[in-house]
């Protein structure tokens, strides 16, 4: 390990330059105009895996964007770690809120990242965290200390719900056979407090349309006599939460797994400052479901949020129209025992039921995913905990994430293996937002820590 650390230290500048080069490619999977860039990014990852020492590297076609595969099988009798990551990124909009170009990475010091942070779309989610694994693997190969087999599965559609990965994985299950899936697409509590994500929320994502008159109308001639789709959509959305922050969809909570008082108490012992939390996002007060703390609301409780709403005239100046249609995109985060298809169906039934006769409504389901819990008493968790102890000097705290990684449930279903979530990002890194960033400390700490996971996982798996 000392030789490995020396190699990493001597190659720090190159590791950083390569990541900056990767971040310059606008691999936005949601926008077809970036198709060439997404494919260029897949080729970039393939070439870097080959340079790092991987074998059998290939760009595997799917029904959508390809999966980059590579492996290094040193002994079939040894355990195999399969690294999952994604090379696609979220759209950069709204561009005017970026302090620098989203695909022109810059390094700036902040109060949270005094050593500097890389500001760019995908810096944390997930190019920076995915690339840590490539460089950790390169380090182990360079120093001839890879203790077990490794496979890489790097996809290009995670930010649009991984629609092609399921069919591809089912058709190639043997190719990806392994003993554990290793993912860094989550975070740690802070740079002094490592944590292992022990649970993820699921997701149901829908788009709704409220349809009124057959054309936009003059708001003076028709206002007050014809249902306004925007007004009605706003009322319908508002009705989906009661005064206590509970979601009013019939049956929404029927399958929710209630968390024990003991686990809730332990969860709230994690380092957390409510005043810092509010200051970090510039709000005066918190808001949410009555009877739960901020940490609980953001992890163990289901949610319903409007992600976008539009309709009518939004150009410069005034145009007095009563719009023909109104739209919204709505996401529901789900907790263990909730099923995404069931929740989507419940939402659709509810939305159609509460619509007044003055409008018609349409619900279009988009992508979804299932919530998961990962065991904290298994070999993979123990290996991750020991790895964090080796580099942070303290035990990791198990923590449920409020986010969703739909493919984690799929891995368990198709490959019959558990996933270990070893993230290095911070909640303040503004993923999916303007000015996304990733600390240099976090990037290099990930590269340093990951090889320890391999070492301890191999030791615990083989008993040696």
HELIX and SHEET records of a PDB file:
HELIX    1   1 UNK A    2  UNK A   10  1                                   9    
HELIX    2   2 UNK A   12  UNK A   23  1                                  12    
HELIX    3   3 UNK A   32  UNK A   34  5                                   3    
HELIX    4   4 UNK A   35  UNK A   52  1                                  18    
HELIX    5   5 UNK A   95  UNK A   97  5                                   3    
HELIX    6   6 UNK A  127  UNK A  142  1                                  16    
HELIX    7   7 UNK A  158  UNK A  160  5                                   3    
HELIX    8   8 UNK A  165  UNK A  171  1                                   7    
HELIX    9   9 UNK A  219  UNK A  222  1                                   4    
HELIX   10  10 UNK A  229  UNK A  238  1                                  10    
HELIX   11  11 UNK A  261  UNK A  267  1                                   7    
HELIX   12  12 UNK A  274  UNK A  280  1                                   7    
HELIX   13  13 UNK A  294  UNK A  297  1                                   4    
HELIX   14  14 UNK A  340  UNK A  354  1                                  15    
HELIX   15  15 UNK A  379  UNK A  392  1                                  14    
HELIX   16  16 UNK A  407  UNK A  415  1                                   9    
HELIX   17  17 UNK A  427  UNK A  429  5                                   3    
HELIX   18  18 UNK A  440  UNK A  462  1                                  23    
SHEET    1   A 6 UNK A  55  UNK A  60  0                                        
SHEET    2   A 6 UNK A  67  UNK A  72 -1                                        
SHEET    3   A 6 UNK A 149  UNK A 155 -1                                        
SHEET    4   A 6 UNK A  80  UNK A  86  1                                        
SHEET    5   A 6 UNK A 180  UNK A 183  1                                        
SHEET    6   A 6 UNK A 419  UNK A 421  1                                        
SHEET    1   B 3 UNK A 106  UNK A 108  0                                        
SHEET    2   B 3 UNK A 117  UNK A 119 -1                                        
SHEET    3   B 3 UNK A 437  UNK A 439 -1                                        
SHEET    1   C 3 UNK A 372  UNK A 373  0                                        
SHEET    2   C 3 UNK A 195  UNK A 200 -1                                        
SHEET    3   C 3 UNK A 397  UNK A 400  1                                        
SHEET    1   D 4 UNK A 305  UNK A 311  0                                        
SHEET    2   D 4 UNK A 325  UNK A 334 -1                                        
SHEET    3   D 4 UNK A 202  UNK A 211 -1                                        
SHEET    4   D 4 UNK A 360  UNK A 369 -1                                        
SHEET    1   E 2 UNK A 217  UNK A 218  0                                        
SHEET    2   E 2 UNK A 321  UNK A 322 -1                                        
END                                                                             
